[in-house]
Amino acid sequence: MNLTEKVHSLPLSPGVYLMKDSLGHIIYVGKAKRLRKRVQSYFYNNKGHSPKVVQLVRQIRDLEYRLTDTEFEAFMLECQLIKEIKPMYNRKMKNPLAYSYISVREDKGRRQLEVSYDPGPPGSKLSFGPYTSRSTVERALQGIKESQRILCSSPNARGSLCLNHSLGLCIGMCGGGAALEAYNVIMDRIIALLDGSDTGILSDLEQRMAKAAERFDFEAAAKYRDYAGAVQALLQKEKVSRFTGENNNIAVLEPMDGDSIKLILIKGAQIIYRDTLHSQQLDRAQLQAAVYGAIRVQFAAAGAAGTGAGASAGAGASAGASAISRHTIDEAQIIYSYLKSSSGSYLIIPPEWLGSPPPPLLEDAVDKLLAGCLERQADAELREVAELPEDAETQEDAETLEDAETLEDAETLEDAETLEDAETLEDAEMLEDAETQEDAE
């Protein structure tokens, strides 16, 4: 079977596709909600492709695929395979050791911001991250320092003002005195920005952008726009770390094709259980009992095995966030983005609901979770009935990039690799600023 026949025979099901070159090496791994439509989008209407996609398509000689029950599982499998195989056209997730951290270190009585690949031993210094794009981190810090006028050209100097002070880029903390006190206040604001408790600096960047545009200084406006975008990317990563670092108990129900429902239980950033429930074989009460029972048993087992050690009702986000490492941030991002996209029904279960005996709140919440899933399943069935039959779709008009531009299909190699935010998982890794694997290492 040649490549064209293989592409045409792909199923319209969720899964992962692996593209190979003439030597049989896997050069790209991708995921899709409908495999055939996604893969065909590479070969039709290629005038809209970026140069990198065109180059990829030229090298494709074969492909294979792996089916999953749900789109969410396709995302998780893609993440796993990229880390295992490290295909040349997948920049993200290939080398977690290249992910960056922002640390606050003490240097001769003055706090300094530094970017590094290693945050150091836990508790040794205040750190934020990991972040998948070093260039995004550096751009964000440049914008923060410039807007707050702490871009000191002689950070190690004491008692003498630096050159940047005369240029208006440094408030003069290098000279000590009142300026150093003002600097400490600014550092407190930066730390509050990075932990998400105060976004005043981001608002300041956005105001600078607006004022520059008003006076028709579009170069400055574009600069502040890029700074603000980089800061927003960092804040998004911190949200992910806090959410999954809290070690939440999460139950997900996702409708599948046909008459089935997928139950997925997540602890923090780890899937601990999955099962397929057949909604036509079980009545509503039986489905609810199955979901309720799995939640009770599986989260109790995860806690007993130590997966949930340290997770309690009073656990703070900052304490939990430290558990998110460079090796789990990609999975955490996928889970966070998927849940926030509302593609599936999910329930965050407080630890106290898992006590014995469980409170009625758990049973009520499971009932609402199931009701929402069944409603979406019924809506999906109605949409399928309204769609054209499969054989009516020609390759020229049904498999174009425009058709593919949905959350699951529109992802070119430099575009969105998450369900929700195009620049969170990739962190704006466009060709002009993306680090190659060799550079990152």
N, C-alpha and C positions, 0 to 999 in steps of 0.2 A: 504494500500500500504506500503510494507516494505521499508527499507532504500535503498536497491539495486535498486528497481524499481523506487524510487523517483529520485535517481541519474541519472538513465538511461533516465528518462523522462524529465530531465531539458532541457530547450531550448538553442539553440546556439545563445544567445542574450546577450547584456550587462546587468549587474545587480549586485545585492548584495546577498550573501548567508549568512545565519545565522545557525551555527551549534549548536546542543543542546545535552545535556547529558541525562542520564536515568531519571532525575527528571524534564526534560523539560526546564532546565535553558540554556540560550544562553551562550556558552562558547567561541565562536569565530565568528567574523564578517569579511568577506572578500569581495573583488569585483573582477569582471572579465569582459573581453570583450566578452567571450563566456562561459557562466555559466557551461554548461555540461563538456566541456573540462577541465576547471579549477578544478571543484569539483572532477571529476574522477581521476585527477592526484594525489589526496591524497590516493587513494585506490589501485592504480596499480604501479608496480615497486617500492615498498616502500623501497627497499634496499638503494636507494639514499636519503632517508629522514633523517633529523637530529633527534636526540633523542627527541627534543621537539615536532616535528611534529608527530613522532611515538606515543608519549604519548597523544597528542591531538586526533589522529585517534582512539585510543583505547577507548576513552570516548564518541565518537560520536554515538548517537542512533537515531537521527532524524535531519531534517533540513528543513528550509523554505527559500524562495527566494523572492526578489522584483526586478521586471524588471525596467530598465531605457531605455530611448531612445538612449543614447550615453554612451560611456566609461567615458567621463568627468563627467557626472552626477552620474555615479556609484561611482567614486572616492569621490565626494562631499557627496553623501548619506552615504557611508561607514564612512566617518569622522563624520558625524552627529550622526549616530547610535552608534558608539563606545563611543562618549562622553555621550550619553543618557543611554546606557545599561551598559557600563564598563565591557565587558566580561573578564574573567580571563586570556585568552590567547592573548588578545590584550594589549600589554604594552604601545604602543604609544597612545597619545591623551586621555588617561583615566583621567588624572588629570592635567589640565593646571596649577593649583596652584603650581605644583612641578617643573615648568619650571624655568630656572635660568637666571640671568642677571650678566653681568660684569659691575661693577661701579668703577669710579675713585673718591676717596674721599681724602680730605685734612686732614693730621694728623701731627700737629705740624710743619706746613710749608713744609711738604713733601707729594707728591702725592702717594697714595697707590692703588693697584688693589685689589678689593674684589669681591667674588662671593656670591650672595644672591638670595633668592626667591622673594624679593620685591625691585624694583628699587627706591622706595620712591616717594614722590610727584613730578609731572612734573617740571623740572627746578631746582630741589634741588641739583642734581649732575649729572655729565656726566655718562650715562648708555648705554650699548649695549645689545641687545637681543630682545625678549626672545630666549633662547636656550633650546631644548627639552631634552638634555642629560647633566646632571651635570658632569658626569665622563669625557665626552669629553671636557667640558669647563676647568675642572681642569687639564686635561692632556695637553691641549693647553697652558695654563698659565704656567705650570711647564716647558714646553719646551721653551717658550719665555723667562722666567726669567733665566733659566739655560744658554741658548745661549747668552743672553745679559749680563750675569754675574751680575744680580741684585737679586740673590737668597739669600737675607740677612737673617741670622738666628736670628738677634736681630733688627727687624724693628722699634722698639720703642726706641732703644738706641740712645743717642746723645753724640758725643765726644769720643766714644771708638769703636774700630774695632771689628767686630763679628768673630766667629769661622770660618764661611764660607769664610771670606776674606783670611784667611791663607790657605784655600783649593782651592783658585782660583775661587770660585763660586760667589763672591761679589766684586764689584769694590771698596768698602770702603766708600759708601755714608753715612754709619752709623757714620763715623768719621768726616763728614763735609768737608769743603774746596772744592778743585777743583773736587773731586770725586762726590760731590753733584751736581755740575753744569753739569757734564757728565751724571749723573743720570737723570736730568731733560730733557736733550736732548734725552735720551733713552725713557723716558716716552712719549715724543712727537711722537717718531717713533712708539711706541706701539699703541697710540691713532690713528695715521694715518693708521696703519695696520688694526685695528678693524673697522674703517669707510671705508676701502677699497681704500683709496687714495694713499697708499704706501705699497707695498708688499715686501719691502726689507728684512724684518725679515724672512719671509717665504722662500725667496731665500737663505738666510743664513743657515737656517735649512737644506734645500735640498743640499747645498754645503757641509755641515758637514756630511750628510749622504753619499754623493758620496766619500768624502775623506776617511771616515771610511771604506768603502767597498774597496777602492784602497789599503789600508794597511791591508786588510783581518780582520779587526775588525768588524766582522759581528754583534756582540752583540750591539755595539755602533751604527752601521748603522741601525739596526732594531729599536733602540730607537728613533733615529732622524726621521726615516720614520714614526713612530707612532706620534711623535710630529707634523711633517709636515701635516700628514693626519688630525689630530685634528684641527690644525689651518685652513686648507682648509674648514673643515666643518663649522667652525665659520664664515668664510668669505662668504660661500654659504648662510647661514642664514641671514647675513647682506644684501646680494644682494636681497633676498626675501623681507625683511622688507622695503628696499628702493623702490623696484619696486612697490609693492602694496601700500606702504605708500604714494606714490605720488598721490594716488587717481585717477589713470588713468581711462579714459573712454575706454573700450575695447569691441569690437564686435567680436564674434566668430561664424564661420559657420562650422558645422561638418556634413559630409554626413552620412546618416542613411541607414539601410538596405532597399532595395526597391527603391522607387522614391521620397524620402523625404530628406529634409535638416533641420537641427536643427539650429536655431538662438538663441544665448545666449549673453546677454548684461551684462557686469560686470562693477561695479564701485568700484575701489580699490580692496578689498577682498570680495566683496558681489555681488552675482548674483541678478540683479534687474528685469530681464525680460527674458523669454524664449518662443519660439514659433516654431511650426513645419510648414515648407513650403513644399508644394507638387510640385516638379519640373516638373511632367508630366501634371499637371493641369494648371500650369502657364507658360507663355512664359518667355524668358529671361528679357524682359523689365518689366514685371509684378513682377518677382522675385526681380529685382533691386529696383523697386519702394517700394516693401514691406519692404525690408531691410533698405533702405534709410529712409522711413517714421518712422519705429520703432526706429531707432537711434535718429532721430530728436525729436520725442515725448517723448521717455522713458528717455533719458538723461536730457532733459529739466525738466521733472517731478521729476527726482531724485534730480536735483539741487534745484528746488522749495521746495522740502520736507526737504531740509537740508542735504541730503546724501552727496552732493558734496560741502558743505560749506567749504570755505577755500581753495578749489582747484582752482588754477589759473595758467595762463601760466608761471608765474614767481615763483610758489611755489617751494621751495627747497626740495631736497630729505631728508635732515636731519630733516626738520620740519615735513614732511609727515610721516617719519618713526616712529615718536613717536606715531602715531595713531595705529600702529600695536601692539596689546597686546597679552598676553599669551593665550587669548581666541580666537584669530583670526589667530594666526601664522600657524596653521595646514591648514586652508582653504587657506591662502595666499601661503603656500608652494605648495599645489595642483595646484592652478591656475598658479603660476609661472612655475612649472615644466611642466605642460601640454602645456602651450604656447611655452616654449622653446624646447619642444620635436618635434614640427612641426607636431603633429598628426592632428591638425585642422588648418583651415585658421583663422587668427585673424588680427585685425586692431586696433591700438591705435589711438584714435581720439583726437587731440589737442583741448582744450577748445574753441579756437578762431574759429574752424570749425563749432561750434554749434551756432554761432551768427546768427543774422537775418539782411539781407539775408545770407544764408550759401555760402561760396566760392565754386567755381567749383571743387576745390581740393577734397572736401568730396564726390561728386558724382563720380569723377574719381576713388577715392580710393575704394569706395563701388563696383564699376564695376570690379576692379581687384580682390577684395576679393571674389566676387561671381564667377568669372572666375576660380580662383584657386580651389574653392570648387567643382565646376561642373567637372573640370578636374580630381580631385581625385575620385569623385564619378564614373566617367566613367572608370578609371583605376581599381577601386575596382570591378566593374561589370565584367571586362575582366578577372581579377584574379579568380573570383568565377566560371566563365565558364571553366577555365582551371583546376580547382581543381577536385579531385575525387568526385563522388557522395557520399552523406552522408552515405548510407547504405554499402558502400564499406570499411568504416573505422572500423576495428575491435578494440575491447577494448584493446587488447594486444599491437597493434602497433600504433594506432592513438592517444591514450590518455596517452602516456608515458610522463614522466617529460621532456624528450628531446623535444617532441612536444610542451610541455607547456612553454619551456624556451624562450618566447617572452616577450616584455615589459609588456603585460597585464597578462601573465599566469605564469611566472617563479617565482613568489614571494612566497617563503616559509616564515614561520613566522619570521625568522630572516633576510630575504633578503629584496629586494627593495620594499618599500611601496610607491614609487612615480614613475611617468612615466620615469624620466630621471636619477636620481642619487640614487644609492642604499643606500648611507649613509647620505643623507640630512635629510629626514623625520625621519628615525630611529636614525640617528646620532651614528651609529656603536654600537647599543644596542645589542651586542652579549651576550651569556649567562654568560660569565665570568665577564662582567663589567656592565651589565644592572641593573638598579635599579628596584627592585620590587615596587609594589604600596605602600606597607607598609613602605619601606625605604624612598620613595620619600615624603611621607606625614609627 
